[in-house]
Amino acid sequence: MEELKEAVYRANLELRDRGLAILTWGNASGIDRERGVVAIKPSGVAYDAMRPEDMVLVDLDGKVLEGTLRP
């Protein structure tokens, strides 16, 4: 899951760098279909402050599996 979280982190930085997301608005997510897990940028976390380990893992029903921040 660490690779998925890292990929989602980098995708979110790319959104910021291209001017497609500002402040805390907008996000990218990634899915591991085999495991039924989605990684998503946490809500309300500034792009400059986020880290790969901040990405929240949820199942396909939206239940948080890992992370303390709100997806």
N, CA, C, O and CB atoms as a CASP TS submission, in Angstrom:
PFRMAT TS
TARGET T0000
AUTHOR 0000-0000-0000
METHOD Language model
MODEL 1
PARENT N/A
ATOM      1  N   MET     1       0.811  -1.199   0.000  1.00  0.00           N
ATOM      2  CA  MET     1       0.000   0.000   0.000  1.00  0.00           C
ATOM      3  C   MET     1       0.859   1.270   0.000  1.00  0.00           C
ATOM      4  O   MET     1       0.400   2.342  -0.393  1.00  0.00           O
ATOM      5  CB  MET     1      -0.925  -0.006   1.200  1.00  0.00           C
ATOM      6  N   GLU     2       2.099   1.132   0.443  1.00  0.00           N
ATOM      7  CA  GLU     2       2.972   2.308   0.477  1.00  0.00           C
ATOM      8  C   GLU     2       3.222   2.846  -0.930  1.00  0.00           C
ATOM      9  O   GLU     2       3.303   4.059  -1.123  1.00  0.00           O
ATOM     10  CB  GLU     2       4.306   1.964   1.156  1.00  0.00           C
ATOM     11  N   GLU     3       3.346   1.954  -1.912  1.00  0.00           N
ATOM     12  CA  GLU     3       3.547   2.403  -3.295  1.00  0.00           C
ATOM     13  C   GLU     3       2.334   3.168  -3.801  1.00  0.00           C
ATOM     14  O   GLU     3       2.483   4.175  -4.492  1.00  0.00           O
ATOM     15  CB  GLU     3       3.833   1.207  -4.214  1.00  0.00           C
ATOM     16  N   LEU     4       1.144   2.707  -3.467  1.00  0.00           N
ATOM     17  CA  LEU     4      -0.083   3.393  -3.866  1.00  0.00           C
ATOM     18  C   LEU     4      -0.149   4.766  -3.215  1.00  0.00           C
ATOM     19  O   LEU     4      -0.478   5.749  -3.878  1.00  0.00           O
ATOM     20  CB  LEU     4      -1.324   2.559  -3.490  1.00  0.00           C
ATOM     21  N   LYS     5       0.158   4.844  -1.933  1.00  0.00           N
ATOM     22  CA  LYS     5       0.133   6.129  -1.233  1.00  0.00           C
ATOM     23  C   LYS     5       1.151   7.101  -1.823  1.00  0.00           C
ATOM     24  O   LYS     5       0.864   8.289  -1.970  1.00  0.00           O
ATOM     25  CB  LYS     5       0.407   5.926   0.260  1.00  0.00           C
ATOM     26  N   GLU     6       2.329   6.604  -2.159  1.00  0.00           N
ATOM     27  CA  GLU     6       3.371   7.446  -2.767  1.00  0.00           C
ATOM     28  C   GLU     6       2.924   7.949  -4.138  1.00  0.00           C
ATOM     29  O   GLU     6       3.137   9.116  -4.467  1.00  0.00           O
ATOM     30  CB  GLU     6       4.699   6.661  -2.897  1.00  0.00           C
ATOM     31  N   ALA     7       2.308   7.083  -4.937  1.00  0.00           N
ATOM     32  CA  ALA     7       1.833   7.482  -6.265  1.00  0.00           C
ATOM     33  C   ALA     7       0.749   8.551  -6.165  1.00  0.00           C
ATOM     34  O   ALA     7       0.740   9.503  -6.945  1.00  0.00           O
ATOM     35  CB  ALA     7       1.299   6.265  -7.030  1.00  0.00           C
ATOM     36  N   VAL     8      -0.159   8.399  -5.214  1.00  0.00           N
ATOM     37  CA  VAL     8      -1.230   9.376  -5.027  1.00  0.00           C
ATOM     38  C   VAL     8      -0.655  10.698  -4.521  1.00  0.00           C
ATOM     39  O   VAL     8      -1.081  11.769  -4.953  1.00  0.00           O
ATOM     40  CB  VAL     8      -2.293   8.838  -4.041  1.00  0.00           C
ATOM     41  N   TYR     9       0.291  10.623  -3.625  1.00  0.00           N
ATOM     42  CA  TYR     9       0.977  11.826  -3.140  1.00  0.00           C
ATOM     43  C   TYR     9       1.596  12.583  -4.317  1.00  0.00           C
ATOM     44  O   TYR     9       1.399  13.791  -4.452  1.00  0.00           O
ATOM     45  CB  TYR     9       2.071  11.455  -2.097  1.00  0.00           C
ATOM     46  N   ARG    10       2.336  11.884  -5.158  1.00  0.00           N
ATOM     47  CA  ARG    10       3.004  12.516  -6.300  1.00  0.00           C
ATOM     48  C   ARG    10       1.985  13.077  -7.305  1.00  0.00           C
ATOM     49  O   ARG    10       2.210  14.139  -7.885  1.00  0.00           O
ATOM     50  CB  ARG    10       3.932  11.503  -7.000  1.00  0.00           C
ATOM     51  N   ALA    11       0.888  12.378  -7.508  1.00  0.00           N
ATOM     52  CA  ALA    11      -0.155  12.868  -8.412  1.00  0.00           C
ATOM     53  C   ALA    11      -0.755  14.164  -7.889  1.00  0.00           C
ATOM     54  O   ALA    11      -1.045  15.073  -8.667  1.00  0.00           O
ATOM     55  CB  ALA    11      -1.255  11.810  -8.593  1.00  0.00           C
ATOM     56  N   ASN    12      -0.944  14.256  -6.582  1.00  0.00           N
ATOM     57  CA  ASN    12      -1.482  15.482  -6.003  1.00  0.00           C
ATOM     58  C   ASN    12      -0.499  16.637  -6.131  1.00  0.00           C
ATOM     59  O   ASN    12      -0.913  17.771  -6.371  1.00  0.00           O
ATOM     60  CB  ASN    12      -1.837  15.262  -4.540  1.00  0.00           C
ATOM     61  N   LEU    13       0.790  16.371  -5.977  1.00  0.00           N
ATOM     62  CA  LEU    13       1.789  17.423  -6.180  1.00  0.00           C
ATOM     63  C   LEU    13       1.784  17.890  -7.632  1.00  0.00           C
ATOM     64  O   LEU    13       1.966  19.076  -7.909  1.00  0.00           O
ATOM     65  CB  LEU    13       3.192  16.922  -5.786  1.00  0.00           C
ATOM     66  N   GLU    14       1.579  16.965  -8.543  1.00  0.00           N
ATOM     67  CA  GLU    14       1.504  17.314  -9.966  1.00  0.00           C
ATOM     68  C   GLU    14       0.311  18.234 -10.233  1.00  0.00           C
ATOM     69  O   GLU    14       0.430  19.195 -10.993  1.00  0.00           O
ATOM     70  CB  GLU    14       1.398  16.037 -10.832  1.00  0.00           C
ATOM     71  N   LEU    15      -0.831  17.949  -9.616  1.00  0.00           N
ATOM     72  CA  LEU    15      -1.992  18.837  -9.747  1.00  0.00           C
ATOM     73  C   LEU    15      -1.642  20.238  -9.280  1.00  0.00           C
ATOM     74  O   LEU    15      -1.957  21.219  -9.953  1.00  0.00           O
ATOM     75  CB  LEU    15      -3.189  18.296  -8.944  1.00  0.00           C
ATOM     76  N   ARG    16      -0.993  20.332  -8.135  1.00  0.00           N
ATOM     77  CA  ARG    16      -0.591  21.629  -7.592  1.00  0.00           C
ATOM     78  C   ARG    16       0.377  22.323  -8.540  1.00  0.00           C
ATOM     79  O   ARG    16       0.200  23.495  -8.872  1.00  0.00           O
ATOM     80  CB  ARG    16       0.051  21.463  -6.201  1.00  0.00           C
ATOM     81  N   ASP    17       1.396  21.598  -8.971  1.00  0.00           N
ATOM     82  CA  ASP    17       2.441  22.187  -9.808  1.00  0.00           C
ATOM     83  C   ASP    17       1.912  22.683 -11.148  1.00  0.00           C
ATOM     84  O   ASP    17       2.464  23.619 -11.726  1.00  0.00           O
ATOM     85  CB  ASP    17       3.539  21.179 -10.042  1.00  0.00           C
ATOM     86  N   ARG    18       0.856  22.067 -11.640  1.00  0.00           N
ATOM     87  CA  ARG    18       0.266  22.486 -12.919  1.00  0.00           C
ATOM     88  C   ARG    18      -0.838  23.525 -12.737  1.00  0.00           C
ATOM     89  O   ARG    18      -1.479  23.930 -13.707  1.00  0.00           O
ATOM     90  CB  ARG    18      -0.291  21.278 -13.655  1.00  0.00           C
ATOM     91  N   GLY    19      -1.058  23.955 -11.496  1.00  0.00           N
ATOM     92  CA  GLY    19      -2.067  24.970 -11.232  1.00  0.00           C
ATOM     93  C   GLY    19      -3.490  24.450 -11.292  1.00  0.00           C
ATOM     94  O   GLY    19      -4.428  25.233 -11.446  1.00  0.00           O
ATOM     95  N   LEU    20      -3.665  23.148 -11.174  1.00  0.00           N
ATOM     96  CA  LEU    20      -4.998  22.548 -11.247  1.00  0.00           C
ATOM     97  C   LEU    20      -5.661  22.412  -9.884  1.00  0.00           C
ATOM     98  O   LEU    20      -6.848  22.097  -9.799  1.00  0.00           O
ATOM     99  CB  LEU    20      -4.915  21.193 -11.900  1.00  0.00           C
ATOM    100  N   ALA    21      -4.913  22.644  -8.829  1.00  0.00           N
ATOM    101  CA  ALA    21      -5.446  22.588  -7.464  1.00  0.00           C
ATOM    102  C   ALA    21      -4.763  23.690  -6.669  1.00  0.00           C
ATOM    103  O   ALA    21      -3.553  23.891  -6.781  1.00  0.00           O
ATOM    104  CB  ALA    21      -5.216  21.169  -6.799  1.00  0.00           C
ATOM    105  N   ILE    22      -5.544  24.401  -5.868  1.00  0.00           N
ATOM    106  CA  ILE    22      -4.972  25.475  -5.053  1.00  0.00           C
ATOM    107  C   ILE    22      -5.413  25.309  -3.605  1.00  0.00           C
ATOM    108  O   ILE    22      -6.445  24.703  -3.314  1.00  0.00           O
ATOM    109  CB  ILE    22      -5.394  26.866  -5.594  1.00  0.00           C
ATOM    110  N   LEU    23      -4.612  25.857  -2.715  1.00  0.00           N
ATOM    111  CA  LEU    23      -4.863  25.771  -1.275  1.00  0.00           C
ATOM    112  C   LEU    23      -5.084  24.310  -0.896  1.00  0.00           C
ATOM    113  O   LEU    23      -4.154  23.506  -0.966  1.00  0.00           O
ATOM    114  CB  LEU    23      -6.092  26.641  -0.864  1.00  0.00           C
ATOM    115  N   THR    24      -6.305  23.958  -0.496  1.00  0.00           N
ATOM    116  CA  THR    24      -6.589  22.556  -0.154  1.00  0.00           C
ATOM    117  C   THR    24      -7.629  21.961  -1.104  1.00  0.00           C
ATOM    118  O   THR    24      -8.124  20.859  -0.868  1.00  0.00           O
ATOM    119  CB  THR    24      -7.081  22.446   1.305  1.00  0.00           C
ATOM    120  N   TRP    25      -7.963  22.684  -2.175  1.00  0.00           N
ATOM    121  CA  TRP    25      -9.036  22.254  -3.073  1.00  0.00           C
ATOM    122  C   TRP    25      -8.511  21.373  -4.188  1.00  0.00           C
ATOM    123  O   TRP    25      -7.467  21.650  -4.778  1.00  0.00           O
ATOM    124  CB  TRP    25      -9.746  23.459  -3.663  1.00  0.00           C
ATOM    125  N   GLY    26      -9.231  20.329  -4.464  1.00  0.00           N
ATOM    126  CA  GLY    26      -8.879  19.401  -5.526  1.00  0.00           C
ATOM    127  C   GLY    26      -8.032  18.265  -4.995  1.00  0.00           C
ATOM    128  O   GLY    26      -7.290  18.430  -4.027  1.00  0.00           O
ATOM    129  N   ASN    27      -8.143  17.127  -5.622  1.00  0.00           N
ATOM    130  CA  ASN    27      -7.300  16.006  -5.213  1.00  0.00           C
ATOM    131  C   ASN    27      -7.299  14.925  -6.272  1.00  0.00           C
ATOM    132  O   ASN    27      -8.159  14.872  -7.150  1.00  0.00           O
ATOM    133  CB  ASN    27      -7.771  15.434  -3.878  1.00  0.00           C
ATOM    134  N   ALA    28      -6.309  14.072  -6.158  1.00  0.00           N
ATOM    135  CA  ALA    28      -6.222  12.867  -6.981  1.00  0.00           C
ATOM    136  C   ALA    28      -6.303  11.678  -6.037  1.00  0.00           C
ATOM    137  O   ALA    28      -5.901  11.759  -4.876  1.00  0.00           O
ATOM    138  CB  ALA    28      -4.896  12.835  -7.841  1.00  0.00           C
ATOM    139  N   SER    29      -6.818  10.597  -6.544  1.00  0.00           N
ATOM    140  CA  SER    29      -6.862   9.368  -5.759  1.00  0.00           C
ATOM    141  C   SER    29      -6.368   8.231  -6.640  1.00  0.00           C
ATOM    142  O   SER    29      -6.243   8.381  -7.855  1.00  0.00           O
ATOM    143  CB  SER    29      -8.305   9.081  -5.222  1.00  0.00           C
ATOM    144  N   GLY    30      -6.091   7.110  -6.024  1.00  0.00           N
ATOM    145  CA  GLY    30      -5.639   5.933  -6.761  1.00  0.00           C
ATOM    146  C   GLY    30      -6.307   4.698  -6.191  1.00  0.00           C
ATOM    147  O   GLY    30      -6.699   4.669  -5.024  1.00  0.00           O
ATOM    148  N   ILE    31      -6.433   3.682  -7.021  1.00  0.00           N
ATOM    149  CA  ILE    31      -7.136   2.474  -6.586  1.00  0.00           C
ATOM    150  C   ILE    31      -6.285   1.229  -6.820  1.00  0.00           C
ATOM    151  O   ILE    31      -5.585   1.111  -7.826  1.00  0.00           O
ATOM    152  CB  ILE    31      -8.476   2.342  -7.322  1.00  0.00           C
ATOM    153  N   ASP    32      -6.365   0.318  -5.879  1.00  0.00           N
ATOM    154  CA  ASP    32      -5.813  -1.030  -6.032  1.00  0.00           C
ATOM    155  C   ASP    32      -7.038  -1.935  -6.152  1.00  0.00           C
ATOM    156  O   ASP    32      -7.622  -2.338  -5.147  1.00  0.00           O
ATOM    157  CB  ASP    32      -4.850  -1.454  -4.801  1.00  0.00           C
ATOM    158  N   ARG    33      -7.414  -2.245  -7.368  1.00  0.00           N
ATOM    159  CA  ARG    33      -8.648  -3.004  -7.607  1.00  0.00           C
ATOM    160  C   ARG    33      -8.594  -4.411  -7.033  1.00  0.00           C
ATOM    161  O   ARG    33      -9.611  -4.932  -6.575  1.00  0.00           O
ATOM    162  CB  ARG    33      -8.929  -3.079  -9.088  1.00  0.00           C
ATOM    163  N   GLU    34      -7.432  -5.023  -7.054  1.00  0.00           N
ATOM    164  CA  GLU    34      -7.312  -6.384  -6.510  1.00  0.00           C
ATOM    165  C   GLU    34      -7.619  -6.424  -5.023  1.00  0.00           C
ATOM    166  O   GLU    34      -8.234  -7.373  -4.537  1.00  0.00           O
ATOM    167  CB  GLU    34      -5.912  -6.933  -6.759  1.00  0.00           C
ATOM    168  N   ARG    35      -7.202  -5.415  -4.315  1.00  0.00           N
ATOM    169  CA  ARG    35      -7.426  -5.363  -2.863  1.00  0.00           C
ATOM    170  C   ARG    35      -8.681  -4.586  -2.484  1.00  0.00           C
ATOM    171  O   ARG    35      -9.122  -4.638  -1.336  1.00  0.00           O
ATOM    172  CB  ARG    35      -6.229  -4.741  -2.181  1.00  0.00           C
ATOM    173  N   GLY    36      -9.256  -3.866  -3.444  1.00  0.00           N
ATOM    174  CA  GLY    36     -10.443  -3.074  -3.151  1.00  0.00           C
ATOM    175  C   GLY    36     -10.144  -1.901  -2.241  1.00  0.00           C
ATOM    176  O   GLY    36     -10.928  -1.578  -1.348  1.00  0.00           O
ATOM    177  N   VAL    37      -8.990  -1.254  -2.475  1.00  0.00           N
ATOM    178  CA  VAL    37      -8.549  -0.152  -1.620  1.00  0.00           C
ATOM    179  C   VAL    37      -8.282   1.083  -2.475  1.00  0.00           C
ATOM    180  O   VAL    37      -7.705   0.997  -3.559  1.00  0.00           O
ATOM    181  CB  VAL    37      -7.279  -0.546  -0.819  1.00  0.00           C
ATOM    182  N   VAL    38      -8.714   2.229  -1.962  1.00  0.00           N
ATOM    183  CA  VAL    38      -8.480   3.513  -2.613  1.00  0.00           C
ATOM    184  C   VAL    38      -7.626   4.367  -1.686  1.00  0.00           C
ATOM    185  O   VAL    38      -7.871   4.423  -0.481  1.00  0.00           O
ATOM    186  CB  VAL    38      -9.827   4.231  -2.962  1.00  0.00           C
ATOM    187  N   ALA    39      -6.621   5.031  -2.254  1.00  0.00           N
ATOM    188  CA  ALA    39      -5.822   6.008  -1.510  1.00  0.00           C
ATOM    189  C   ALA    39      -6.240   7.387  -1.990  1.00  0.00           C
ATOM    190  O   ALA    39      -6.381   7.618  -3.191  1.00  0.00           O
ATOM    191  CB  ALA    39      -4.271   5.775  -1.708  1.00  0.00           C
ATOM    192  N   ILE    40      -6.438   8.303  -1.050  1.00  0.00           N
ATOM    193  CA  ILE    40      -6.909   9.641  -1.388  1.00  0.00           C
ATOM    194  C   ILE    40      -6.225  10.674  -0.502  1.00  0.00           C
ATOM    195  O   ILE    40      -5.891  10.404   0.652  1.00  0.00           O
ATOM    196  CB  ILE    40      -8.440   9.734  -1.243  1.00  0.00           C
ATOM    197  N   LYS    41      -6.024  11.865  -1.067  1.00  0.00           N
ATOM    198  CA  LYS    41      -5.469  12.973  -0.293  1.00  0.00           C
ATOM    199  C   LYS    41      -6.470  13.347   0.797  1.00  0.00           C
ATOM    200  O   LYS    41      -7.670  13.422   0.531  1.00  0.00           O
ATOM    201  CB  LYS    41      -5.148  14.205  -1.210  1.00  0.00           C
ATOM    202  N   PRO    42      -5.995  13.579   2.014  1.00  0.00           N
ATOM    203  CA  PRO    42      -6.913  13.967   3.078  1.00  0.00           C
ATOM    204  C   PRO    42      -7.482  15.368   2.857  1.00  0.00           C
ATOM    205  O   PRO    42      -6.805  16.243   2.318  1.00  0.00           O
ATOM    206  CB  PRO    42      -6.208  13.900   4.423  1.00  0.00           C
ATOM    207  N   SER    43      -8.712  15.568   3.272  1.00  0.00           N
ATOM    208  CA  SER    43      -9.376  16.859   3.144  1.00  0.00           C
ATOM    209  C   SER    43      -8.732  17.890   4.054  1.00  0.00           C
ATOM    210  O   SER    43      -8.336  17.591   5.181  1.00  0.00           O
ATOM    211  CB  SER    43     -10.863  16.732   3.463  1.00  0.00           C
ATOM    212  N   GLY    44      -8.635  19.102   3.544  1.00  0.00           N
ATOM    213  CA  GLY    44      -8.181  20.216   4.363  1.00  0.00           C
ATOM    214  C   GLY    44      -6.692  20.280   4.629  1.00  0.00           C
ATOM    215  O   GLY    44      -6.247  21.136   5.394  1.00  0.00           O
ATOM    216  N   VAL    45      -5.913  19.408   4.028  1.00  0.00           N
ATOM    217  CA  VAL    45      -4.463  19.425   4.231  1.00  0.00           C
ATOM    218  C   VAL    45      -3.827  20.162   3.058  1.00  0.00           C
ATOM    219  O   VAL    45      -4.033  19.796   1.901  1.00  0.00           O
ATOM    220  CB  VAL    45      -3.885  17.972   4.363  1.00  0.00           C
ATOM    221  N   ALA    46      -3.056  21.197   3.360  1.00  0.00           N
ATOM    222  CA  ALA    46      -2.396  21.977   2.317  1.00  0.00           C
ATOM    223  C   ALA    46      -1.378  21.117   1.577  1.00  0.00           C
ATOM    224  O   ALA    46      -0.729  20.253   2.168  1.00  0.00           O
ATOM    225  CB  ALA    46      -1.712  23.220   2.918  1.00  0.00           C
ATOM    226  N   TYR    47      -1.250  21.362   0.303  1.00  0.00           N
ATOM    227  CA  TYR    47      -0.317  20.584  -0.522  1.00  0.00           C
ATOM    228  C   TYR    47       1.113  20.686  -0.012  1.00  0.00           C
ATOM    229  O   TYR    47       1.859  19.708  -0.045  1.00  0.00           O
ATOM    230  CB  TYR    47      -0.378  21.050  -1.970  1.00  0.00           C
ATOM    231  N   ASP    48       1.495  21.862   0.458  1.00  0.00           N
ATOM    232  CA  ASP    48       2.863  22.047   0.956  1.00  0.00           C
ATOM    233  C   ASP    48       3.112  21.320   2.264  1.00  0.00           C
ATOM    234  O   ASP    48       4.265  21.077   2.619  1.00  0.00           O
ATOM    235  CB  ASP    48       3.153  23.516   1.139  1.00  0.00           C
ATOM    236  N   ALA    49       2.066  20.967   2.987  1.00  0.00           N
ATOM    237  CA  ALA    49       2.213  20.317   4.295  1.00  0.00           C
ATOM    238  C   ALA    49       2.036  18.803   4.235  1.00  0.00           C
ATOM    239  O   ALA    49       2.415  18.104   5.175  1.00  0.00           O
ATOM    240  CB  ALA    49       1.216  20.897   5.266  1.00  0.00           C
ATOM    241  N   MET    50       1.471  18.289   3.157  1.00  0.00           N
ATOM    242  CA  MET    50       1.164  16.854   3.120  1.00  0.00           C
ATOM    243  C   MET    50       2.412  16.013   2.847  1.00  0.00           C
ATOM    244  O   MET    50       3.400  16.472   2.274  1.00  0.00           O
ATOM    245  CB  MET    50       0.106  16.569   2.053  1.00  0.00           C
ATOM    246  N   ARG    51       2.311  14.765   3.285  1.00  0.00           N
ATOM    247  CA  ARG    51       3.380  13.775   3.096  1.00  0.00           C
ATOM    248  C   ARG    51       2.736  12.487   2.583  1.00  0.00           C
ATOM    249  O   ARG    51       1.526  12.308   2.729  1.00  0.00           O
ATOM    250  CB  ARG    51       4.181  13.519   4.439  1.00  0.00           C
ATOM    251  N   PRO    52       3.512  11.600   1.994  1.00  0.00           N
ATOM    252  CA  PRO    52       2.923  10.349   1.489  1.00  0.00           C
ATOM    253  C   PRO    52       2.153   9.586   2.568  1.00  0.00           C
ATOM    254  O   PRO    52       1.102   9.009   2.291  1.00  0.00           O
ATOM    255  CB  PRO    52       4.016   9.453   0.918  1.00  0.00           C
ATOM    256  N   GLU    53       2.666   9.583   3.776  1.00  0.00           N
ATOM    257  CA  GLU    53       2.002   8.843   4.853  1.00  0.00           C
ATOM    258  C   GLU    53       0.680   9.473   5.287  1.00  0.00           C
ATOM    259  O   GLU    53      -0.074   8.855   6.039  1.00  0.00           O
ATOM    260  CB  GLU    53       2.922   8.743   6.043  1.00  0.00           C
ATOM    261  N   ASP    54       0.383  10.699   4.825  1.00  0.00           N
ATOM    262  CA  ASP    54      -0.893  11.340   5.138  1.00  0.00           C
ATOM    263  C   ASP    54      -2.041  10.814   4.280  1.00  0.00           C
ATOM    264  O   ASP    54      -3.206  11.004   4.628  1.00  0.00           O
ATOM    265  CB  ASP    54      -0.773  12.835   4.960  1.00  0.00           C
ATOM    266  N   MET    55      -1.726  10.156   3.164  1.00  0.00           N
ATOM    267  CA  MET    55      -2.777   9.663   2.287  1.00  0.00           C
ATOM    268  C   MET    55      -3.644   8.664   3.057  1.00  0.00           C
ATOM    269  O   MET    55      -3.140   7.813   3.790  1.00  0.00           O
ATOM    270  CB  MET    55      -2.174   9.008   1.011  1.00  0.00           C
ATOM    271  N   VAL    56      -4.949   8.787   2.872  1.00  0.00           N
ATOM    272  CA  VAL    56      -5.911   7.964   3.606  1.00  0.00           C
ATOM    273  C   VAL    56      -6.314   6.780   2.729  1.00  0.00           C
ATOM    274  O   VAL    56      -6.581   6.942   1.538  1.00  0.00           O
ATOM    275  CB  VAL    56      -7.166   8.801   4.027  1.00  0.00           C
ATOM    276  N   LEU    57      -6.355   5.605   3.321  1.00  0.00           N
ATOM    277  CA  LEU    57      -6.811   4.411   2.611  1.00  0.00           C
ATOM    278  C   LEU    57      -8.248   4.110   3.013  1.00  0.00           C
ATOM    279  O   LEU    57      -8.574   4.051   4.198  1.00  0.00           O
ATOM    280  CB  LEU    57      -5.889   3.196   2.911  1.00  0.00           C
ATOM    281  N   VAL    58      -9.103   3.920   2.012  1.00  0.00           N
ATOM    282  CA  VAL    58     -10.501   3.573   2.258  1.00  0.00           C
ATOM    283  C   VAL    58     -10.860   2.358   1.414  1.00  0.00           C
ATOM    284  O   VAL    58     -10.223   2.081   0.398  1.00  0.00           O
ATOM    285  CB  VAL    58     -11.445   4.772   1.936  1.00  0.00           C
ATOM    286  N   ASP    59     -11.898   1.633   1.853  1.00  0.00           N
ATOM    287  CA  ASP    59     -12.380   0.528   1.029  1.00  0.00           C
ATOM    288  C   ASP    59     -13.358   1.085  -0.004  1.00  0.00           C
ATOM    289  O   ASP    59     -13.601   2.292  -0.043  1.00  0.00           O
ATOM    290  CB  ASP    59     -13.057  -0.582   1.904  1.00  0.00           C
ATOM    291  N   LEU    60     -13.911   0.221  -0.827  1.00  0.00           N
ATOM    292  CA  LEU    60     -14.790   0.678  -1.902  1.00  0.00           C
ATOM    293  C   LEU    60     -16.137   1.184  -1.404  1.00  0.00           C
ATOM    294  O   LEU    60     -16.912   1.742  -2.181  1.00  0.00           O
ATOM    295  CB  LEU    60     -15.010  -0.434  -2.880  1.00  0.00           C
ATOM    296  N   ASP    61     -16.424   0.997  -0.125  1.00  0.00           N
ATOM    297  CA  ASP    61     -17.630   1.552   0.485  1.00  0.00           C
ATOM    298  C   ASP    61     -17.346   2.868   1.191  1.00  0.00           C
ATOM    299  O   ASP    61     -18.256   3.481   1.749  1.00  0.00           O
ATOM    300  CB  ASP    61     -18.230   0.559   1.467  1.00  0.00           C
ATOM    301  N   GLY    62     -16.072   3.317   1.171  1.00  0.00           N
ATOM    302  CA  GLY    62     -15.702   4.579   1.802  1.00  0.00           C
ATOM    303  C   GLY    62     -15.277   4.470   3.248  1.00  0.00           C
ATOM    304  O   GLY    62     -15.006   5.486   3.889  1.00  0.00           O
ATOM    305  N   LYS    63     -15.213   3.261   3.778  1.00  0.00           N
ATOM    306  CA  LYS    63     -14.787   3.065   5.166  1.00  0.00           C
ATOM    307  C   LYS    63     -13.274   3.258   5.263  1.00  0.00           C
ATOM    308  O   LYS    63     -12.515   2.662   4.499  1.00  0.00           O
ATOM    309  CB  LYS    63     -15.195   1.650   5.681  1.00  0.00           C
ATOM    310  N   VAL    64     -12.843   4.097   6.211  1.00  0.00           N
ATOM    311  CA  VAL    64     -11.417   4.349   6.395  1.00  0.00           C
ATOM    312  C   VAL    64     -10.742   3.094   6.933  1.00  0.00           C
ATOM    313  O   VAL    64     -11.142   2.543   7.958  1.00  0.00           O
ATOM    314  CB  VAL    64     -11.185   5.545   7.351  1.00  0.00           C
ATOM    315  N   LEU    65      -9.714   2.658   6.220  1.00  0.00           N
ATOM    316  CA  LEU    65      -8.939   1.486   6.620  1.00  0.00           C
ATOM    317  C   LEU    65      -7.642   1.880   7.313  1.00  0.00           C
ATOM    318  O   LEU    65      -7.161   1.181   8.205  1.00  0.00           O
ATOM    319  CB  LEU    65      -8.635   0.618   5.410  1.00  0.00           C
ATOM    320  N   GLU    66      -7.084   3.014   6.888  1.00  0.00           N
ATOM    321  CA  GLU    66      -5.816   3.470   7.445  1.00  0.00           C
ATOM    322  C   GLU    66      -5.730   4.980   7.315  1.00  0.00           C
ATOM    323  O   GLU    66      -6.033   5.542   6.263  1.00  0.00           O
ATOM    324  CB  GLU    66      -4.617   2.789   6.740  1.00  0.00           C
ATOM    325  N   GLY    67      -5.317   5.629   8.386  1.00  0.00           N
ATOM    326  CA  GLY    67      -5.156   7.078   8.387  1.00  0.00           C
ATOM    327  C   GLY    67      -6.003   7.705   9.464  1.00  0.00           C
ATOM    328  O   GLY    67      -7.047   7.178   9.849  1.00  0.00           O
ATOM    329  N   THR    68      -5.539   8.836   9.941  1.00  0.00           N
ATOM    330  CA  THR    68      -6.258   9.537  11.004  1.00  0.00           C
ATOM    331  C   THR    68      -6.935  10.801  10.501  1.00  0.00           C
ATOM    332  O   THR    68      -7.687  11.440  11.236  1.00  0.00           O
ATOM    333  CB  THR    68      -5.312   9.883  12.134  1.00  0.00           C
ATOM    334  N   LEU    69      -6.672  11.167   9.248  1.00  0.00           N
ATOM    335  CA  LEU    69      -7.265  12.370   8.679  1.00  0.00           C
ATOM    336  C   LEU    69      -8.517  12.003   7.890  1.00  0.00           C
ATOM    337  O   LEU    69      -8.726  10.843   7.534  1.00  0.00           O
ATOM    338  CB  LEU    69      -6.249  13.110   7.777  1.00  0.00           C
ATOM    339  N   ARG    70      -9.337  12.999   7.627  1.00  0.00           N
ATOM    340  CA  ARG    70     -10.595  12.788   6.903  1.00  0.00           C
ATOM    341  C   ARG    70     -10.333  12.744   5.396  1.00  0.00           C
ATOM    342  O   ARG    70      -9.666  13.632   4.864  1.00  0.00           O
ATOM    343  CB  ARG    70     -11.617  13.908   7.242  1.00  0.00           C
ATOM    344  N   PRO    71     -10.843  11.731   4.706  1.00  0.00           N
ATOM    345  CA  PRO    71     -10.629  11.659   3.248  1.00  0.00           C
ATOM    346  C   PRO    71     -11.439  12.721   2.500  1.00  0.00           C
ATOM    347  O   PRO    71     -11.373  12.797   1.273  1.00  0.00           O
ATOM    348  CB  PRO    71     -11.002  10.263   2.726  1.00  0.00           C
TER
END
